[in-house]
Amino acid sequence: MRRRPTLSRLRVLEQTQWYSLDALLAMQLEALRGLLAHARRNVPYYRERLRDVDVDAIREPADLLRVPLLTRADAQGSSETRRSTAPPFVAIHKATSGTLGLPVSFGYEMDSETWRQAVRLRGYGWAGYRPGVRAFHFWGPGARQKGLRGAKVELDHLLRRERYFDCTVRSPDRLDAAIEHVKRFRPDVIVCFASAGGALARRVLETGARSWGTIPVICGAEALLPSDRAVMEDAFGPAVFETYGSREVMLMASECAEHDGLHVQMENVIVEVVVRDGDAVRHAAPGEVGEVAVTDLHNRAMPFIRYLNGDRAVAGDTTRCGCQRQLSRLKSIEGRVTAMLRDRAGAPVAGLFVHALLAHVGHAFRGFQAVQRADGAVTLRLVKSATFDETAHRYLLDGFERYLEGVPVTSEFLEDIPAGRNGKRQVILQDG
C-alpha cells in the first residue's frame, strides 16, 4: 500500500541467506567501499577521519581495522557534522534510549528504513513470524501518540494483527492481565523484552495458566539469560529465539531453529567483535568476548561506521550452521542487564521505561541519573543542557509518576554527575 520495496528486498534476502560466506563477504565489502567513498566526499565528520584510508584497498574483513572506530562520545558530539551534504538526506529522526547515560541523536534515509524492515522480517521469520500472523508484543513503552497520528498507529496494528501490552510494570496483577490477553488473542508468536518474557513465563507456571501448545517467543532489547530461556520453554514451548539489535541500526543478528549462536544480518550491517588494548585494536578470536562495532551499510544520510554501541558479545566461528546458512554468527550477547525500580507496593518496574522517556527528552539534559532510596522515594539527578526547557522536565516527572504510581519523585539539578567506582555513570541506582 505504501509502495515501498520492503517485501521485494525480503525476497532477495531469502535468497542471499543461502549464499556462500565468501559471496556474502564480497557483497558486504563492496557496499562498505561505496559507503566510505560517499562519507569521505560528502560527510564533513568523515572527510578528515577517512583522509588516510585507502578505500579501494579494503578487500577482506581484516582491512576494516584501518578504519577509525566511532565511540558513543564521538557520535554524541558529531550529530551535525555526520550529516551528508549531498543526497540522500536524513528523512527519519530518532535518538537512542540513553542506556549508558546520554542519548545519541541520529537519523537515516527512507531507503535504510526499508532495509531495516526487510531484515527484521527475515530474522523474525526464522522463528515463525510472518506478516499477518497474530503477534502479541509484550514490549516497553513507546511515545504516546494522540489524535489522528495515534489513530493511524492503532489502525496499523489492527491491520497487521498485532497486539501491544506494556511490560514495564510486572506486578502479579499486570502479569495476570497479560496472560488473559494471550488467552483471548491466541497469538501465533510472542515478541517480548527478554526479562519481561521470563517474568511472564514464571507467572504462567505459578498460576498453572497455560492452555496453549507451543507459541514461538522472539526475545529482544536485552541479553537473554539462560534461566529466562528455560522458564519460557516451560511456559510457551521449546521455540524460544534470541535476537540482537539496537535503536541506531535495528536488527543486527537473530537465532535460527538450530539455536547455535545468532546469525548476523550481513546484507545490512557489518558487526565486528573487537578487543582494544590501548591504541591497538584487533578482532576477537572465536569464543573471545569483545566490544561490538557495527557499520550500517545503508545509512548514507548520517553514517554509523564502526560504531562502538556499548555492548559486548562473544565472537563466533566460521563453521557452517546446521541450518546450512553461512551468514556469520555471534556466539552470544553479553549485553546490559536493565536495572529495576519498585513501585509503592514494592512490585518490580523495569528500568527500560526510563530510557524510553529519555529517548524523547534526552536532548534537554547533559547528564541523568535516577536514584531510588530505601524508603522507595526517587530522586532525579539532572544536568541541564543548552536546550533545557521546563516542558521536557515536566515530561520526565510525569513519566516517572505514571510508572511508579504513589512513589515520591523529586528533581535535583547538578553541575555534573560523578562516575561510579567502575568509571561508568549508571542511569539507575539503588541507594540503601
C-alpha positions in Angstrom: 0.0 0.0 0.0 2.9 2.4 0.8 4.7 1.4 -2.4 7.9 0.7 -0.5 10.4 -2.0 -1.7 10.4 -3.8 1.7 8.9 -7.1 0.5 10.9 -7.2 -2.7 14.0 -6.8 -0.6 12.8 -9.5 1.7 12.5 -11.9 -1.3 16.1 -11.0 -2.2 17.3 -11.7 1.4 15.6 -15.0 1.4 17.8 -16.0 -1.5 21.1 -14.4 -0.3 20.9 -16.1 3.1 21.9 -19.3 1.3 25.0 -17.7 -0.4 28.5 -18.9 0.5 30.3 -16.9 3.2 32.8 -15.7 0.6 30.0 -14.3 -1.6 28.3 -12.6 1.4 31.6 -11.0 2.5 32.2 -9.8 -1.1 28.7 -8.2 -1.0 29.5 -6.6 2.3 32.8 -5.2 1.4 31.5 -3.8 -1.9 28.8 -1.9 0.0 31.3 -0.8 2.6 33.6 0.7 0.0 30.7 2.6 -1.5 29.7 3.9 1.9 33.2 5.0 2.8 33.7 6.8 -0.6 30.4 8.6 -0.1 31.2 9.6 3.5 34.7 10.9 2.6 33.2 13.1 -0.2 30.0 14.3 1.4 30.1 13.9 5.2 32.1 16.7 7.0 33.0 14.5 10.0 34.5 11.8 7.8 36.4 13.9 5.4 39.2 14.2 8.0 38.6 10.8 9.7 39.0 8.9 6.4 41.6 11.1 4.7 44.4 8.5 5.1 42.2 5.4 4.4 42.7 3.8 1.0 39.1 2.8 0.4 39.8 0.7 -2.7 42.3 -1.4 -0.6 39.6 -2.7 1.7 39.3 -6.2 0.3 38.9 -8.5 3.4 37.5 -8.2 6.9 40.9 -7.6 8.5 41.2 -4.4 6.4 38.4 -2.9 8.4 40.9 -2.3 11.2 42.3 0.5 9.1 39.1 2.5 9.5 38.8 4.5 12.8 36.2 3.5 15.4 33.3 5.7 16.3 32.8 5.9 20.1 29.5 6.9 21.7 31.1 10.2 22.7 32.2 10.7 19.1 28.6 10.0 18.0 27.1 12.4 20.6 29.5 15.2 19.6 29.1 14.8 15.8 25.3 14.8 15.3 25.5 17.7 12.9 28.8 17.1 11.1 27.9 13.4 10.4 25.0 14.5 8.2 25.6 14.2 4.5 25.8 17.4 2.5 24.6 15.6 -0.7 21.7 13.1 -1.2 20.5 11.0 0.4 19.5 13.3 3.3 18.0 12.4 6.7 14.3 11.6 6.5 13.8 9.9 9.8 15.0 11.4 13.1 15.5 9.4 16.2 17.5 9.2 19.4 18.8 6.2 21.4 17.3 5.4 24.8 20.3 6.6 26.7 21.1 3.2 28.4 24.7 4.3 29.1 23.8 7.8 30.4 23.0 10.1 27.5 21.0 9.6 24.3 22.6 9.8 20.8 20.6 11.7 18.3 20.7 10.3 14.8 18.8 9.9 11.5 18.7 7.9 8.3 17.1 8.0 4.9 13.9 6.1 3.9 15.8 3.6 1.8 17.6 2.5 5.0 14.3 2.1 6.7 13.1 -0.4 4.1 16.3 -2.5 4.6 15.7 -2.5 8.3 12.2 -3.7 8.0 13.2 -6.4 5.4 16.0 -7.9 7.6 13.6 -7.8 10.6 11.0 -9.8 8.7 13.6 -12.3 7.7 15.2 -12.6 11.1 11.8 -12.9 12.8 10.7 -15.3 10.1 13.2 -17.9 11.3 11.1 -18.0 14.4 7.8 -18.4 12.5 6.8 -14.7 12.3 5.2 -13.7 9.0 3.3 -10.6 8.0 -0.3 -11.1 9.0 0.2 -13.7 11.8 -1.3 -12.8 15.2 1.6 -11.3 17.1 1.5 -10.4 20.8 4.1 -7.8 21.7 4.9 -7.8 25.4 7.1 -4.7 24.9 8.1 -1.5 26.6 6.6 1.9 26.5 6.6 3.9 23.2 5.9 7.5 22.5 2.3 8.3 23.3 0.6 9.2 20.0 -2.5 11.4 20.1 -5.2 12.5 17.7 -5.0 11.4 14.1 -1.4 10.0 14.4 -2.4 7.8 17.3 -5.5 6.6 15.4 -3.2 5.7 12.4 -0.9 3.7 14.7 -3.8 1.8 16.2 -5.2 1.1 12.7 -1.8 -0.1 11.5 -1.5 -2.5 14.5 -5.0 -3.8 13.8 -4.3 -4.4 10.1 -1.1 -6.2 11.0 -2.9 -8.3 13.6 -0.6 -7.1 16.3 -1.4 -6.5 20.0 0.8 -4.5 22.3 0.9 -4.8 26.0 3.2 -2.6 28.1 5.6 -4.9 30.0 7.1 -2.2 32.2 5.2 -2.9 35.4 5.5 -6.6 36.4 3.3 -6.9 39.4 1.2 -10.1 39.7 -2.0 -8.3 38.6 -0.3 -6.9 35.5 1.2 -10.2 34.6 -2.2 -11.9 35.1 -3.7 -9.3 32.8 -1.1 -10.0 30.1 -1.8 -13.8 30.4 -5.5 -13.1 29.8 -4.6 -11.1 26.7 -2.7 -14.1 25.5 -5.6 -16.4 26.1 -8.1 -14.2 24.3 -5.8 -13.2 21.4 -4.4 -16.7 20.8 -1.2 -15.4 19.2 0.9 -17.3 16.7 4.0 -15.7 18.1 5.1 -13.6 21.1 7.6 -10.8 20.8 9.0 -9.6 24.1 11.7 -7.9 26.1 13.9 -10.8 27.3 13.5 -10.3 31.0 9.8 -9.5 30.6 9.2 -12.8 28.8 10.9 -14.5 31.7 8.7 -12.8 34.2 5.5 -13.6 32.3 6.6 -17.2 31.9 7.2 -17.6 35.7 3.7 -16.2 36.4 2.2 -18.7 33.9 3.9 -21.6 35.7 3.0 -20.2 39.2 -0.7 -19.9 38.3 -1.0 -23.0 36.1 -2.4 -20.7 33.4 -1.0 -22.5 30.3 -3.8 -23.5 28.0 -1.9 -23.4 24.7 0.5 -25.5 22.7 3.9 -24.2 21.6 4.0 -20.4 20.9 7.3 -19.2 19.4 8.8 -16.5 21.6 11.1 -13.9 20.0 13.2 -12.1 22.6 15.0 -8.8 22.2 16.1 -5.5 23.9 18.2 -7.3 26.5 20.6 -10.2 26.6 18.6 -13.5 27.1 19.6 -15.2 30.3 19.7 -19.0 30.3 17.3 -19.1 33.3 14.8 -16.9 31.4 15.1 -19.1 28.3 14.5 -22.2 30.3 11.3 -20.9 32.1 9.9 -19.6 28.8 10.4 -23.0 27.2 8.4 -24.5 30.1 5.6 -21.9 29.7 5.4 -21.5 25.9 7.2 -24.4 24.4 10.7 -25.0 23.1 10.7 -22.4 20.3 12.4 -19.5 22.1 14.6 -17.3 19.9 17.1 -14.6 20.9 17.6 -11.5 18.7 20.1 -8.7 18.9 19.6 -5.2 17.8 19.9 -1.5 18.7 17.9 1.6 18.1 20.7 3.0 15.9 20.6 0.2 13.3 17.7 -2.1 14.4 18.1 -5.8 14.0 21.7 -7.0 13.8 21.5 -10.7 14.5 19.0 -13.5 15.1 18.8 -17.1 16.1 17.6 -19.7 13.7 16.0 -23.0 14.6 19.3 -24.6 15.4 19.8 -22.2 18.4 23.6 -22.2 17.8 24.6 -18.6 18.0 23.0 -15.6 16.3 23.2 -15.1 12.5 24.4 -11.5 11.6 22.2 -9.7 9.0 25.2 -9.3 6.8 23.4 -7.7 3.9 22.5 -4.7 6.0 25.2 -4.4 8.7 28.8 -5.4 9.4 29.1 -6.5 13.1 32.6 -6.8 14.4 33.7 -8.0 17.9 36.8 -6.0 18.7 39.3 -6.0 21.5 41.0 -2.8 22.4 44.4 -2.7 24.2 45.5 0.9 24.5 45.7 2.3 20.9 45.8 -1.2 19.4 42.6 -2.8 18.1 42.1 -6.3 16.9 39.3 -8.6 16.0 38.3 -11.1 18.8 39.2 -14.7 18.3 36.3 -17.2 18.2 34.9 -17.6 21.7 36.5 -14.4 22.9 34.5 -11.5 24.5 34.9 -8.1 22.9 33.1 -4.8 22.1 30.5 -4.7 19.4 31.4 -2.3 16.5 28.6 -2.0 14.0 28.6 -0.4 10.5 25.2 0.4 8.9 25.8 -0.3 5.2 22.7 1.5 4.0 22.7 4.7 6.1 24.5 7.3 4.0 22.4 10.2 5.3 24.1 10.1 8.7 26.6 7.2 8.7 27.5 4.9 11.6 30.8 3.4 10.6 32.5 1.0 13.1 30.3 2.4 15.9 31.0 1.1 19.4 27.4 0.9 20.7 28.4 0.0 24.3 27.5 -3.7 24.0 29.8 -6.7 24.4 29.5 -10.1 22.6 31.3 -13.4 22.2 32.8 -13.9 18.7 31.5 -16.8 16.7 33.5 -19.1 14.4 33.1 -19.6 10.7 31.8 -23.2 10.7 28.6 -23.8 8.8 25.5 -23.7 10.9 23.2 -26.8 11.0 20.6 -24.7 9.2 23.1 -24.5 6.2 23.1 -20.7 6.2 26.6 -19.3 6.1 25.7 -15.9 7.4 28.4 -15.1 10.1 27.4 -15.7 13.7 27.9 -14.2 17.1 28.2 -17.0 19.7 26.3 -15.0 22.3 25.5 -11.5 23.5 27.0 -10.3 26.8 24.7 -7.2 26.8 23.4 -5.0 29.5 21.0 -6.1 32.2 18.5 -3.5 32.8 18.1 -2.3 36.4 14.7 -2.5 38.2 12.8 0.1 40.2 10.0 -0.5 42.6 6.5 1.0 42.8 4.7 1.9 46.0 3.7 -1.7 46.6 7.2 -3.0 46.1 6.4 -4.5 42.7 9.3 -4.5 40.2 9.2 -2.0 37.4 11.7 -2.4 34.5 14.0 0.5 34.2 13.6 0.4 30.4 10.8 2.9 30.8 13.4 5.4 31.9 15.4 5.0 28.7 12.2 5.3 26.6 11.4 8.7 28.3 15.0 9.9 27.7 14.7 9.0 24.0 12.2 11.8 23.7 13.6 14.5 26.1 17.3 13.5 26.5 18.3 16.5 24.4 17.4 18.7 27.4 20.0 17.1 29.7 23.7 16.6 29.7 23.5 14.1 32.5 20.8 12.0 34.1 20.6 9.5 37.0 17.6 8.1 38.9 18.3 7.2 42.5 15.8 5.1 44.5 16.2 5.2 48.3 15.4 2.5 50.8 12.0 4.2 51.6 11.1 4.0 47.8 11.4 7.7 47.1 13.2 8.6 43.8 15.5 11.5 43.2 16.3 12.5 39.6 19.8 13.9 39.3 19.8 16.2 36.3 22.4 18.2 34.5 20.8 20.8 32.2 21.9 21.1 28.6 21.8 24.3 26.5 18.4 23.2 25.1 16.8 22.5 28.6 13.2 23.6 29.0 10.7 23.0 31.7 8.4 21.2 29.3 11.0 18.4 28.9 11.5 18.3 32.7 7.8 18.0 33.3 7.5 15.2 30.7 10.2 13.3 32.6 8.5 13.8 36.0 5.1 12.8 34.6 6.6 9.6 33.1 8.1 8.6 36.5 4.9 9.3 38.3 2.9 7.3 35.8 5.1 4.2 36.0 5.9 4.5 39.7 2.5 5.3 40.9 2.5 6.5 44.5 6.2 6.9 44.7 7.5 10.4 45.6 9.7 11.8 42.8 11.8 14.9 43.1 14.5 16.6 41.0 18.0 17.7 41.9 19.9 19.8 39.4 23.7 19.4 39.4 26.7 20.7 37.5 27.9 17.1 36.9 27.2 13.5 37.9 30.3 11.7 39.2 31.2 8.3 37.7 31.0 5.2 39.9 33.9 3.1 41.0 33.9 1.3 37.7 34.2 4.6 35.8 30.7 4.4 34.5 27.7 6.7 35.2 24.8 4.4 36.0 21.4 5.6 34.8 19.6 3.8 37.7 20.9 3.4 41.2 19.5 1.7 44.3 20.7 3.6 47.4 20.0 1.7 50.6 
